[in-house]
Amino acid sequence: MKTQHTNIYQLLALLFFSAIFTSTAQEKPSFEWSQYYNTTSIGMLNPKLDLASDQGFVTYSVEPIPNKTFGNHIYIQSFDAACKIIADTKVALPILDAKEAIYLNTLSTANQLLIFSYLPVKGKSNTLFVQVYTFGQSKISAPKTLVSFPIEKTSNSGDFLFAVSEDNQSIGVVAHLPQIKKGQEQLTFHLFDANTLNELEKKDVSLNYKSKKAYDEVLYLTNDKKGLLVKTVDKNKTTPKTVIVSLQGNQEVTANELPTDDFFVITSKIVETTKGPMLLGFATDLWKGAVANTDRKSKYAFLYDITTQKTLIKHAWTKEVSKKFLGKGFTHLTLKNVIVDQNNIYLIGDRYKEDATAIPGKSFEYDYEYFNGPGIVVKFNVTGELLYESYFEYSQRFKNREQQIGSFYPTLIDGKLHLFSSINMTELSDKLITMDHGEYTLNHTIIDDQGNQVSTPIFDDEVGGKKSSANFCPNTLIKASNTTFYTKAIGSGNQTFGKMILKN
């Protein structure tokens, strides 16, 4: 990929800062970039990267249908290892009774995308479909009906949750049946083989909770084919409960509540570990029912053993971290990722906030503003021992499409946690030199076994700056191997895909 001529003063400054930081870090990675694509082109409106391998990667873009209130077009493209398009397809969603299904979500296995959609038809049924896309193909599979149940009206049609196991071998589906007034929550749990899509089991379940039209639940599926439904009960009260419902085969359905003594879960995730499935995330000691989860003040990082039903650790932020946010709690803290490495678990959080402002004179059009940073990394072992807490100092503010430049990407390489983020060039120059009025470059941070951080800006003359090229989007990174990653960069009305190769 070629770029426009770089200003000589800018080039000298880049060389100066490169010399400072390269001396203390590993060798600069190499980059390969594709051609530019217009961001308004079909299939390029908001592409997400997935299915990274040494063969290449896939993007899928969910785009609104022009002049239509509801409905989406979905476009999938396969790229080779040189980031060139080798196949593309437009997904035709299932049609039933002359109606097109509604897109729900896309999940992935080791080498396939799973496109989920559903269609409620009044007086007939609510149906969940899946379609499969394999890397390098120019078409998608015919729709497969996974679950269907009868309904009377679309305003009370139930809903679906679905998950793929971490080993990519199984798909789990929870179907909430239509609400029963003054009745209990009714659902069915379904297990499918991820390769054949054949149903392996079905379980009818009645839970001792009130039947509703909407539920605050997340489904996880373990490698041993157990469905774990994480429910938040009484969310609008001052003492909500987090409940883990276990669903598997002929085993009895169990619903275990986490302790609630000044401990309320804000956000969490279940992961597989050497000690079995664990629930971990961020929690608070004070719950106000009407407050959105993102506005709650996170006071703890926690680790809960689902098998033994014990909280292994409830870690309150250290004084050093607490004083960063004036001891008031970590507001807007989201769970960025959880990485498991043998007996060690990395809980990674990122502060994220979004604001919307109506555009004067335009109906239903808004300017969006996004705030990222700081981040936090908490490392546990599977017995609940705290190994370190590392505060990731950064602060970003972006508008509209430039949101893609924000946040960071965490990954584990050779036993150390690596964070890739974007950094404003003015920060590197301590604001003594203004470079292209907000040019960003890639920042590479490595965290050692004690939680210490070393950061190295990465300068690549083919990506950087609104005028010269495009800004690196670290949050779009996907990992093909310990040294090879695919990513995206955006400019003014254009974008490009690339490969980053780390060097030892």
Salt bridges, closest charged atoms under 4 A:
GLU32 OE1 - LYS499 NZ 3.90
ASP97 OD2 - LYS124 NZ 2.75
ASP159 OD1 - HIS176 ND1 2.59
GLU185 OE2 - HIS176 NE2 3.12
GLU185 OE1 - LYS231 NZ 2.79
GLU199 OE2 - HIS190 ND1 2.79
ASP216 OD2 - LYS235 NZ 3.22
GLU217 OE1 - HIS176 NE2 2.63
GLU217 OE2 - LYS231 NZ 2.35
ASP234 OD1 - LYS237 NZ 3.83
ASP234 OD2 - LYS241 NZ 3.67
ASP285 OD1 - LYS299 NZ 3.51
ASP295 OD1 - HIS332 ND1 3.39
GLU369 OE2 - ARG397 NE 2.32
GLU389 OE2 - HIS315 NE2 2.72
GLU393 OE1 - LYS324 NZ 3.58
GLU402 OE2 - LYS466 NZ 3.50
